[in-house]
Amino acid sequence: MADVFEHSAQKMREHGMSSTAISQFERLYNVWSNGDDTSWIREEDVDPLVRIPSFHDVYETINHDKAIDAFAKTAFLKLNGGLGTSMGLDCAKSLLAVRRHKAKPMRFIDIILGQVVTARTRLGIELPLTLMNSFRTSKDTMKVVDHNPYFHQEGVPTEIIQHQEPKIEADSGLPVDYPADPSLEWCPPGHGDLYATIWESGLLDILERRGFQYLFISNSDNLGARPSRTLAQHFENTGAPIMIEVARRTPADRKGGHIVRDKRTGRLMLREMTQVHPDDKADAMDIHKHPYFNTNSIWVRIDALRELLEKYDGVLPLPVIRNAKTVDPTNPDSTKVIQLETAMGAAVGLFDGAICVEVDRMRFLPVKTTDDLFIMRSDRFHLTDSYEMEDGNYLFPDVKLDPRYYKNIHDFDERFPYSVPSLAAANSVTIEGDWTFGRNVSFYGDAVLSDSGRPNYVPNGEYVGPQGVEPDEWTFHNIVGK
């Protein structure tokens, strides 16, 4: 397959891609084409992750005045390469409006910048922010960053650009051609590409020269993953090379990646569900046996990461994820392709002495779908002046919106022209069919709206519960009957 891969390498060279980018893709390609890296992480070979410190345990033990010193040695990196195509976006997901604050629409990127500026101002620290953008998100994102009147940064780059790689024809292994839109011939190599991008960018050198020792990395669509002096101090106290933030699994998280310990090496490992043998599925999804999932928020010592990257010349041997797709994601009849990726959290298996810390859901607030966005925009949350997404208990209703009418963000916004209904009294929300909502609508209990086969409207001020839109006479007769 070496001769076949050369077509991809040549295409990458013609597009000005670096030797590091080509070397990384060659490794992924060889693993895929040789059928390697398909071994399962068997249940009998691992131990569950148990008895780890929680954020609350840590909070009670550290010196919070001293914690500012550890925080001052921390840099902040946000993964911002996603377009949000699963929601029909054609721009960076971080440019999606999450909610309003004092009448102003606030996007992910606005909130992230606000969190950084607030921490800098209140604690008197530098806290540099670097975004890892993709070739598709860089221009629009940086336009917003550069026009923010409160965010300024010198000496540390505000962005690094992740690599891109060819999509591969599933049948031939050749780089796909798609003249209708040549940009769709390319894809990012997953967030595991972070390490090669950091290595090639020289970011670690810059940070070390400026006295930084720790790097906190998280996703831009997780607004709970804000800078924390408590965790910075805890990480420094442990002396560990890397620390993964994990959260307790609920039934909704049972299919997610989770951290286990390799019995043979004693090292922590990220086990994705694609690496679970069919016979082990029940154990892997048992949230009592494996109680923690990976939030994809990572703290790493800059010197330890540098040493590891030097060892592998910038290309870490991470497990390869194969994604079968079509070259045009919106056209199921277009050419079938393979996209080869790696996961950032998998690097935990390359470090001796890696640790985890349990965090509350307040540090894990991702928006992957419009179901998630529905909750974020509701009255369950309050965006504080410190740019923190606050909720009373961070236990959210189970939301299921009909994907035919709500999956695409433009369809979603069209059906909630005023605001998302109140969820304060809701245990769950199920919307089936095409419903548009007026002002001041409230859900309560296990709210259900059924599909009538035609578009429907919920008028202003109505209540929606287990019986659907509650009729006025229902409320009247219940009052009179008492």
C-alpha positions as CSV (number, residue, x, y, z in Angstrom):
1,M,0.0,0.0,0.0
2,A,3.1,2.3,0.1
3,D,2.6,3.1,-3.6
4,V,-1.0,3.9,-3.0
5,F,-0.2,6.1,0.0
6,E,2.2,8.1,-2.1
7,H,-0.8,9.6,-4.0
8,S,-2.0,11.1,-0.7
9,A,1.5,12.3,0.2
10,Q,1.9,14.0,-3.1
11,K,-1.5,15.6,-2.8
12,M,-0.5,16.9,0.7
13,R,2.8,18.3,-0.6
14,E,1.0,20.0,-3.5
15,H,-1.1,21.8,-0.9
16,G,1.9,23.0,1.0
17,M,1.5,20.6,4.0
18,S,4.5,20.0,6.3
19,S,6.5,16.9,6.7
20,T,5.1,16.5,10.2
21,A,1.5,16.5,8.8
22,I,2.5,14.0,6.1
23,S,4.3,11.7,8.6
24,Q,1.3,11.7,11.0
25,F,-1.1,10.8,8.2
26,E,1.2,8.1,6.9
27,R,1.1,6.5,10.3
28,L,-2.7,6.6,10.4
29,Y,-2.9,5.3,6.9
30,N,-0.6,2.4,7.5
31,V,-2.5,1.3,10.6
32,W,-5.7,1.4,8.6
33,S,-4.4,-0.2,5.4
34,N,-2.6,-3.0,7.3
35,G,-5.6,-3.8,9.4
36,D,-3.5,-3.1,12.6
37,D,-4.7,-1.6,15.8
38,T,-7.9,-3.5,15.8
39,S,-7.2,-5.4,19.0
40,W,-9.9,-5.0,21.6
41,I,-9.3,-3.6,25.1
42,R,-10.8,-6.6,26.8
43,E,-12.6,-6.3,30.2
44,E,-10.4,-9.0,31.7
45,D,-7.3,-7.0,30.9
46,V,-8.3,-3.8,32.7
47,D,-9.3,-2.6,36.1
48,P,-12.1,0.0,36.6
49,L,-11.1,3.5,37.6
50,V,-12.3,3.9,41.3
51,R,-11.5,5.9,44.4
52,I,-10.2,9.1,42.8
53,P,-10.3,12.5,44.4
54,S,-13.1,14.8,43.6
55,F,-13.1,18.6,43.1
56,H,-14.7,19.0,46.5
57,D,-12.0,16.9,48.2
58,V,-9.3,19.0,46.5
59,Y,-11.0,22.3,47.3
60,E,-10.9,21.6,51.0
61,T,-7.2,20.8,51.1
62,I,-5.5,23.5,49.0
63,N,-4.3,26.9,50.0
64,H,-6.4,29.2,47.8
65,D,-4.1,32.2,48.2
66,K,-1.1,30.1,47.1
67,A,-3.2,28.6,44.3
68,I,-2.9,31.9,42.4
69,D,0.8,31.1,42.0
70,A,0.1,27.8,40.2
71,F,-2.6,29.4,38.2
72,A,-0.1,32.1,37.1
73,K,2.0,29.3,35.5
74,T,-0.9,27.9,33.5
75,A,-1.7,28.5,29.9
76,F,-5.1,27.9,28.3
77,L,-5.7,26.0,25.0
78,K,-9.1,25.6,23.4
79,L,-9.9,23.1,20.6
80,N,-11.8,25.1,18.1
81,G,-11.7,23.2,14.9
82,G,-15.3,22.0,14.6
83,L,-17.8,23.4,12.2
84,G,-20.9,22.0,14.0
85,T,-22.0,20.2,10.8
86,S,-24.1,17.9,12.9
87,M,-26.3,21.0,13.5
88,G,-26.2,22.2,10.0
89,L,-23.7,25.0,10.6
90,D,-21.3,26.1,7.9
91,C,-19.1,28.2,10.3
92,A,-17.2,27.5,13.5
93,K,-19.4,26.1,16.2
94,S,-17.9,28.6,18.6
95,L,-19.7,31.3,16.6
96,L,-23.1,29.9,17.5
97,A,-25.1,32.1,19.9
98,V,-25.7,30.2,23.2
99,R,-27.9,32.7,25.0
100,R,-28.4,36.4,25.8
101,H,-26.7,38.3,28.5
102,K,-28.0,41.8,29.3
103,A,-29.8,41.7,25.9
104,K,-26.7,40.9,23.9
105,P,-26.4,37.5,22.1
106,M,-23.4,35.6,23.5
107,R,-21.6,33.1,21.4
108,F,-19.3,30.3,22.7
109,I,-16.2,32.4,21.7
110,D,-17.6,35.5,23.5
111,I,-18.1,33.5,26.7
112,I,-14.6,31.9,26.5
113,L,-12.9,35.3,26.0
114,G,-15.0,36.7,28.9
115,Q,-13.9,33.9,31.2
116,V,-10.2,34.6,30.4
117,V,-10.5,38.3,30.7
118,T,-12.3,38.0,34.1
119,A,-9.7,35.6,35.5
120,R,-6.9,37.9,34.3
121,T,-8.5,41.0,35.8
122,R,-9.5,39.5,39.2
123,L,-6.4,37.5,39.9
124,G,-3.8,39.7,38.1
125,I,-2.4,36.8,36.0
126,E,-1.4,36.6,32.4
127,L,-3.4,33.4,31.5
128,P,-2.6,33.3,27.7
129,L,-5.3,31.8,25.5
130,T,-4.5,29.8,22.3
131,L,-7.2,28.5,20.0
132,M,-6.4,25.4,17.9
133,N,-8.4,26.3,14.8
134,S,-8.9,24.3,11.6
135,F,-8.5,25.6,8.1
136,R,-12.3,26.0,8.1
137,T,-12.7,27.9,11.4
138,S,-9.6,30.2,11.5
139,K,-10.8,33.2,9.6
140,D,-14.2,33.7,11.1
141,T,-13.1,32.9,14.6
142,M,-10.0,35.2,14.6
143,K,-12.1,38.1,13.2
144,V,-14.2,37.9,16.4
145,V,-11.1,37.6,18.6
146,D,-9.4,40.5,17.0
147,H,-12.4,42.7,17.4
148,N,-13.0,42.0,21.0
149,P,-12.3,45.3,22.8
150,Y,-11.3,43.7,26.1
151,F,-9.1,40.8,25.0
152,H,-5.5,41.6,24.2
153,Q,-2.5,39.2,24.1
154,E,1.1,39.6,23.1
155,G,4.0,37.2,23.1
156,V,1.9,34.0,22.9
157,P,0.0,33.2,19.7
158,T,-3.8,33.3,19.9
159,E,-4.1,30.5,17.4
160,I,-2.4,27.5,16.0
161,I,-3.8,25.7,12.9
162,Q,-4.5,22.0,13.1
163,H,-3.5,19.8,10.2
164,Q,-5.7,18.5,7.5
165,E,-5.6,15.3,5.6
166,P,-7.2,13.8,2.5
167,K,-10.3,11.8,2.8
168,I,-9.6,8.3,1.5
169,E,-11.8,6.3,-0.9
170,A,-13.0,3.3,1.0
171,D,-12.6,0.9,-1.9
172,S,-9.3,2.0,-3.4
173,G,-7.4,3.7,-0.6
174,L,-6.7,6.7,-2.9
175,P,-7.3,10.3,-2.0
176,V,-10.8,11.1,-3.1
177,D,-11.6,13.6,-5.9
178,Y,-14.7,15.8,-5.6
179,P,-14.6,18.5,-8.3
180,A,-18.0,19.8,-7.2
181,D,-16.4,21.1,-4.0
182,P,-12.7,20.4,-3.7
183,S,-12.7,21.6,0.0
184,L,-14.7,18.5,0.9
185,E,-11.8,16.3,-0.2
186,W,-10.1,17.3,3.1
187,C,-10.8,16.6,6.8
188,P,-9.1,17.2,10.1
189,P,-7.3,14.3,11.8
190,G,-9.4,14.4,15.0
191,H,-8.4,16.3,18.2
192,G,-5.5,13.9,18.8
193,D,-3.8,16.0,16.1
194,L,-3.4,18.6,18.9
195,Y,0.0,17.1,19.9
196,A,1.6,17.2,16.4
197,T,0.2,20.7,15.9
198,I,1.6,21.9,19.2
199,W,5.0,20.4,18.4
200,E,5.2,21.9,15.0
201,S,4.0,25.3,16.1
202,G,6.7,25.9,18.7
203,L,4.1,26.8,21.2
204,L,5.7,24.8,24.0
205,D,9.0,26.7,23.5
206,I,7.2,30.0,23.6
207,L,5.4,29.1,26.8
208,E,8.4,27.8,28.6
209,R,10.5,30.9,27.8
210,R,7.7,33.0,29.4
211,G,7.8,30.8,32.5
212,F,4.7,28.7,32.0
213,Q,4.7,25.2,33.3
214,Y,1.2,23.9,32.8
215,L,-1.2,23.7,29.9
216,F,-5.0,23.3,30.4
217,I,-6.7,21.9,27.2
218,S,-10.4,21.6,26.6
219,N,-13.1,21.8,23.9
220,S,-14.6,25.2,22.9
221,D,-18.1,23.8,23.0
222,N,-17.7,22.9,26.7
223,L,-18.5,26.1,28.5
224,G,-18.0,24.4,31.9
225,A,-14.3,23.8,31.2
226,R,-13.2,27.2,32.4
227,P,-9.8,28.1,34.0
228,S,-9.6,26.9,37.7
229,R,-7.0,27.9,40.2
230,T,-8.1,25.1,42.5
231,L,-7.3,22.4,39.9
232,A,-4.1,24.2,38.9
233,Q,-2.9,24.0,42.4
234,H,-4.0,20.4,42.8
235,F,-2.2,19.4,39.6
236,E,1.0,21.1,40.8
237,N,0.8,19.4,44.2
238,T,0.5,16.0,42.7
239,G,3.6,16.3,40.5
240,A,1.8,14.2,37.9
241,P,2.7,14.7,34.2
242,I,-1.0,14.7,33.0
243,M,-4.4,14.9,34.7
244,I,-7.7,14.0,33.1
245,E,-11.0,15.6,34.4
246,V,-13.6,12.8,34.6
247,A,-17.3,13.0,35.6
248,R,-19.7,10.4,37.0
249,R,-21.6,8.5,34.3
250,T,-25.3,8.6,34.1
251,P,-27.4,6.2,31.8
252,A,-27.1,8.9,29.1
253,D,-23.2,8.6,29.3
254,R,-23.0,4.8,29.2
255,K,-21.8,4.7,25.6
256,G,-19.1,7.3,26.1
257,G,-15.3,6.9,26.4
258,H,-14.1,6.0,29.8
259,I,-10.8,5.7,31.6
260,V,-9.6,2.3,32.8
261,R,-6.3,1.0,34.1
262,D,-4.2,-1.5,32.2
263,K,-3.5,-4.5,34.4
264,R,-0.2,-5.3,32.6
265,T,1.4,-1.8,32.7
266,G,-0.5,-0.1,35.5
267,R,-1.1,2.9,33.2
268,L,-4.4,4.6,32.7
269,M,-6.0,4.2,29.3
270,L,-8.9,5.8,27.4
271,R,-11.3,3.1,26.2
272,E,-13.7,4.2,23.5
273,M,-16.7,2.1,22.8
274,T,-15.2,1.2,19.4
275,Q,-12.5,-0.6,21.3
276,V,-14.8,-2.7,23.4
277,H,-15.3,-6.3,22.4
278,P,-19.0,-7.3,21.8
279,D,-18.8,-9.7,24.6
280,D,-17.7,-6.9,27.0
281,K,-20.4,-4.3,26.0
282,A,-22.5,-5.0,29.1
283,D,-19.6,-4.5,31.4
284,A,-18.3,-1.4,29.6
285,M,-21.7,0.2,29.8
286,D,-22.2,-0.6,33.4
287,I,-22.1,2.8,35.0
288,H,-21.6,1.3,38.5
289,K,-18.6,-0.9,37.5
290,H,-17.1,1.9,35.4
291,P,-18.4,5.1,37.1
292,Y,-16.4,7.8,35.3
293,F,-16.3,9.1,31.7
294,N,-13.7,11.3,30.0
295,T,-14.7,15.0,29.7
296,N,-11.9,15.7,27.3
297,S,-10.5,18.4,29.6
298,I,-6.8,17.8,30.3
299,W,-4.0,19.3,32.4
300,V,-0.5,18.5,31.2
301,R,3.0,19.6,32.4
302,I,4.7,21.4,29.5
303,D,8.1,19.8,30.2
304,A,6.6,16.2,30.3
305,L,4.7,16.8,27.0
306,R,7.8,18.2,25.4
307,E,9.8,15.1,26.4
308,L,7.2,12.8,25.1
309,L,6.9,14.6,21.8
310,E,10.7,14.6,21.4
311,K,10.7,10.8,21.9
312,Y,8.2,10.3,19.0
313,D,9.4,13.2,16.8
314,G,6.1,15.0,17.2
315,V,3.8,12.1,16.1
316,L,2.4,10.2,19.1
317,P,1.4,6.5,18.6
318,L,-2.3,7.0,19.4
319,P,-5.0,4.5,18.6
320,V,-6.6,5.1,15.2
321,I,-10.3,5.9,14.8
322,R,-11.9,5.0,11.5
323,N,-14.9,7.0,10.4
324,A,-16.9,5.7,7.4
325,K,-18.6,8.6,5.7
326,T,-19.5,10.0,2.3
327,V,-17.3,12.7,0.8
328,D,-20.2,15.1,0.9
329,P,-21.8,14.6,4.4
330,T,-25.1,16.0,3.1
331,N,-25.3,13.6,0.1
332,P,-25.5,9.9,1.1
333,D,-25.1,9.0,-2.6
334,S,-21.6,10.6,-2.9
335,T,-18.4,8.6,-2.8
336,K,-17.9,6.5,0.3
337,V,-14.8,7.6,2.2
338,I,-12.7,6.8,5.3
339,Q,-11.6,9.6,7.6
340,L,-8.8,8.6,9.9
341,E,-8.6,10.3,13.4
342,T,-7.1,10.1,16.8
343,A,-8.4,11.1,20.2
344,M,-6.6,13.6,22.4
345,G,-7.4,11.7,25.7
346,A,-5.7,8.6,24.4
347,A,-2.4,10.2,25.2
348,V,-2.9,9.4,28.8
349,G,-1.8,5.9,28.1
350,L,1.7,7.1,27.1
351,F,2.5,8.7,30.5
352,D,3.7,7.0,33.6
353,G,2.0,8.5,36.7
354,A,-1.1,9.9,34.9
355,I,-4.0,10.8,37.3
356,C,-7.6,11.7,37.1
357,V,-9.8,14.1,39.2
358,E,-13.6,13.8,39.4
359,V,-15.4,17.1,38.6
360,D,-19.1,18.0,38.8
361,R,-21.3,18.5,35.8
362,M,-20.8,22.3,36.2
363,R,-17.4,21.6,34.5
364,F,-18.9,19.5,31.7
365,L,-21.5,21.5,29.7
366,P,-21.0,20.4,26.1
367,V,-23.2,21.3,23.2
368,K,-23.1,18.6,20.6
369,T,-26.7,18.7,19.3
370,T,-29.6,21.1,19.3
371,D,-31.0,19.0,22.2
372,D,-28.1,20.3,24.2
373,L,-28.5,23.8,22.9
374,F,-32.2,23.7,23.9
375,I,-31.2,23.3,27.5
376,M,-28.4,25.9,27.4
377,R,-30.7,28.5,26.0
378,S,-33.4,27.8,28.6
379,D,-34.1,29.3,32.0
380,R,-32.2,26.4,33.6
381,F,-29.1,28.5,33.1
382,H,-28.0,32.0,34.1
383,L,-24.9,33.5,32.5
384,T,-23.2,35.5,35.3
385,D,-21.1,38.6,34.9
386,S,-18.1,36.3,35.4
387,Y,-19.2,34.4,32.2
388,E,-20.0,31.3,34.2
389,M,-23.0,29.2,33.1
390,E,-24.8,28.7,36.4
391,D,-27.6,26.3,37.3
392,G,-29.0,25.1,40.6
393,N,-28.1,21.5,40.5
394,Y,-26.8,20.7,37.0
395,L,-29.2,17.8,36.7
396,F,-31.0,18.5,33.4
397,P,-34.2,17.2,31.9
398,D,-33.9,14.5,29.2
399,V,-34.6,16.3,25.9
400,K,-35.6,14.6,22.7
401,L,-36.4,16.9,19.8
402,D,-37.7,15.5,16.5
403,P,-34.6,15.5,14.3
404,R,-36.7,16.1,11.2
405,Y,-37.6,19.6,12.4
406,Y,-35.0,20.6,15.0
407,K,-31.6,19.0,14.2
408,N,-30.6,21.8,11.8
409,I,-29.9,25.0,13.7
410,H,-31.8,27.1,11.1
411,D,-34.9,24.9,11.5
412,F,-34.5,25.0,15.3
413,D,-34.3,28.8,15.4
414,E,-37.3,29.1,13.1
415,R,-39.5,27.1,15.5
416,F,-38.4,29.1,18.6
417,P,-38.7,32.6,17.2
418,Y,-38.9,34.3,20.6
419,S,-37.1,32.1,23.1
420,V,-36.8,28.5,24.3
421,P,-39.6,27.5,26.6
422,S,-39.1,27.4,30.3
423,L,-37.7,24.1,31.6
424,A,-37.7,25.0,35.3
425,A,-40.4,22.4,36.2
426,A,-39.6,19.9,33.5
427,N,-38.3,16.4,34.1
428,S,-38.2,15.5,30.4
429,V,-39.2,17.0,27.1
430,T,-40.2,15.0,24.0
431,I,-41.3,16.8,20.9
432,E,-42.5,14.7,18.0
433,G,-43.6,16.5,14.8
434,D,-43.4,20.1,13.6
435,W,-44.2,22.5,16.5
436,T,-43.6,26.2,16.6
437,F,-43.6,28.1,19.9
438,G,-45.0,31.4,21.0
439,R,-43.7,33.6,23.9
440,N,-43.5,32.5,27.5
441,V,-44.3,28.8,27.0
442,S,-43.5,26.5,29.9
443,F,-42.8,22.8,30.1
444,Y,-43.4,20.8,33.2
445,G,-43.2,17.1,34.3
446,D,-42.6,14.7,31.5
447,A,-43.8,17.0,28.8
448,V,-44.8,15.5,25.5
449,L,-46.0,17.0,22.2
450,S,-47.1,14.4,19.7
451,D,-46.9,14.4,15.9
452,S,-50.3,15.2,14.3
453,G,-49.0,14.9,10.8
454,R,-49.2,18.7,10.2
455,P,-47.5,21.8,11.5
456,N,-48.7,22.9,15.0
457,Y,-48.3,26.0,17.1
458,V,-48.1,26.4,20.9
459,P,-49.6,29.8,21.7
460,N,-48.1,32.4,24.0
461,G,-48.1,31.6,27.7
462,E,-49.3,28.0,27.4
463,Y,-48.2,25.1,29.6
464,V,-47.0,21.8,28.1
465,G,-47.0,18.6,30.2
466,P,-47.6,14.9,30.0
467,Q,-51.0,15.5,28.2
468,G,-49.5,17.9,25.7
469,V,-50.7,21.5,25.6
470,E,-52.9,21.8,28.7
471,P,-56.4,23.1,27.9
472,D,-57.7,26.1,29.9
473,E,-60.8,24.1,31.0
474,W,-58.5,21.4,32.6
475,T,-57.1,24.0,34.9
476,F,-60.5,25.6,35.6
477,H,-62.3,22.3,36.5
478,N,-59.5,21.2,38.8
479,I,-59.7,24.5,40.7
480,V,-63.5,24.4,40.9
481,G,-63.5,20.8,42.0
482,K,-61.4,21.4,45.1
